[in-house]
Amino acid sequence: MQTIVHQLGELFLQAVPTVLIILLFYFILRALFFKPLLAVLAERDARTMGAQKASEAAQAAAAEKVKQYQEALKQARGQVYAEQEVARKKLLDERAARIKDARTRAAGEVSAAKTRVAAEFAAARREVESTVAQLSAEIARRILQNPPRPGGSPREAR
């Protein structure tokens, strides 16, 4: 067993320079390669997180702008609808006034026509009344001039 321990001791002594070279290589790589690499990775993570936060902030700002835009659009539509309603009411009022005016004129024309017809009727009645006596006298004269013949037709009497 002593030989084995001795061989192991020699093996460890031969391995010491390799271990020292590996440790030296580790510290050199750590200082020259891994430390800058870890710093770059940390900076990249920080920038990524910052970009994500900036992106979220930009999205929130964009959502707020969209909300404001929609609210402004809603208000503008409300104003347009209100203006349209005012214009429609104005047109309806004008239309109602025109219809009322037309009805008033039509009622006046109807009244004037009724008055004119009544006057014409009264004139026609006076004319007929004035000619009734003359016509009845004419009829009586004709009948008395040509008395009807017995057995004759009433047409022959004329």
C-alpha positions in Angstrom: 0.0 0.0 0.0 2.8 2.2 0.6 3.8 2.0 -3.0 0.4 3.1 -4.1 0.5 6.1 -1.8 3.9 6.9 -3.1 2.7 6.6 -6.7 -0.2 8.8 -5.9 2.0 11.4 -4.4 4.2 11.4 -7.5 1.1 11.7 -9.6 -0.1 14.7 -7.6 3.3 16.3 -7.9 3.3 15.8 -11.6 -0.3 17.2 -11.7 0.6 20.4 -9.8 2.0 22.3 -12.8 -1.1 21.3 -14.8 -3.4 22.5 -12.0 -1.4 25.7 -11.7 -1.6 26.3 -15.4 -5.3 25.6 -15.4 -5.9 28.0 -12.4 -3.8 30.6 -14.1 -5.7 30.1 -17.3 -9.0 30.3 -15.3 -8.1 33.6 -13.7 -6.8 35.1 -17.0 -10.0 34.0 -18.8 -12.1 35.2 -16.0 -10.5 38.6 -16.1 -10.1 39.0 -19.8 -13.1 37.1 -21.2 -15.8 36.2 -18.7 -15.9 39.5 -16.8 -16.4 41.6 -19.9 -18.8 39.0 -21.3 -20.9 39.1 -18.1 -20.8 42.9 -18.1 -22.0 42.9 -21.8 -24.8 40.4 -20.9 -25.8 42.5 -17.9 -25.9 45.6 -20.0 -27.9 43.8 -22.7 -30.4 42.6 -20.0 -30.6 46.2 -18.6 -31.2 47.6 -22.1 -33.7 44.9 -22.9 -35.6 45.6 -19.7 -35.4 49.3 -20.4 -36.6 48.8 -23.9 -39.5 46.7 -22.6 -40.5 49.3 -20.1 -40.2 52.0 -22.7 -42.3 49.9 -25.1 -44.9 49.4 -22.4 -44.9 53.1 -21.6 -45.3 53.9 -25.4 -48.1 51.4 -25.6 -49.8 52.9 -22.6 -49.4 56.4 -24.1 -50.7 55.2 -27.5 -53.7 53.6 -25.8 -54.4 56.9 -24.0 -54.1 58.8 -27.2 -56.5 56.4 -28.9 -58.9 56.9 -26.0 -58.6 60.7 -26.3 -59.1 60.4 -30.1 -62.2 58.3 -29.7 -63.6 60.7 -27.1 -62.9 63.6 -29.3 -64.5 61.7 -32.2 -67.5 60.9 -30.1 -67.9 64.6 -29.1 -67.5 65.7 -32.7 -70.2 63.2 -33.8 -72.4 64.5 -31.0 -72.0 68.1 -32.2 -72.6 67.1 -35.8 -75.8 65.2 -34.8 -76.9 68.2 -32.7 -76.3 70.6 -35.7 -78.2 68.2 -38.0 -81.0 68.1 -35.5 -81.1 71.9 -35.3 -81.1 72.1 -39.1 -83.8 69.5 -39.4 -86.0 71.3 -36.9 -85.4 74.5 -38.7 -86.4 72.9 -42.0 -89.5 71.3 -40.4 -90.5 74.7 -38.9 -90.0 76.4 -42.3 -92.0 73.6 -43.9 -94.8 74.0 -41.3 -94.9 77.7 -41.8 -95.1 77.3 -45.6 -97.9 74.7 -45.2 -99.7 77.1 -42.8 -99.3 80.0 -45.3 -100.5 77.8 -48.2 -103.5 76.7 -46.2 -104.3 80.3 -45.2 -104.0 81.3 -48.9 -106.1 78.3 -50.0 -108.7 79.1 -47.3 -108.8 82.7 -48.5 -109.1 81.6 -52.2 -111.9 79.1 -51.2 -113.7 81.9 -49.2 -113.3 84.3 -52.2 -114.6 81.6 -54.6 -117.6 80.9 -52.3 -118.4 84.6 -52.1 -118.0 84.8 -55.9 -120.2 81.7 -56.5 -122.8 83.1 -54.0 -122.8 86.4 -55.8 -123.1 84.7 -59.2 -125.9 82.5 -57.8 -127.7 85.6 -56.5 -127.3 87.4 -59.8 -128.5 84.3 -61.7 -131.5 84.1 -59.4 -132.3 87.8 -59.9 -132.0 87.3 -63.6 -134.2 84.2 -63.6 -136.7 86.0 -61.3 -136.8 89.0 -63.6 -137.3 86.8 -66.6 -139.9 84.5 -65.0 -142.7 87.0 -65.5 -141.6 87.7 -69.1 -141.3 83.9 -69.8 -144.7 83.1 -68.2 -146.3 85.9 -70.2 -144.7 84.6 -73.4 -145.9 81.0 -72.6 -149.4 82.2 -71.9 -149.5 84.3 -75.1 -148.4 81.4 -77.2 -150.9 79.0 -75.6 -153.7 81.5 -76.1 -152.8 82.2 -79.7 -153.0 78.6 -80.7 -155.4 76.7 -78.6 -154.8 72.9 -78.6 -157.1 70.9 -80.9 -159.1 68.2 -79.4 -157.5 64.8 -80.2 -154.3 66.4 -81.2 -150.9 65.8 -79.7 -149.5 68.4 -77.4 -146.7 68.9 -79.9 -148.9 70.2 -82.5 -150.0 73.0 -80.3 -146.6 74.6 -80.5 
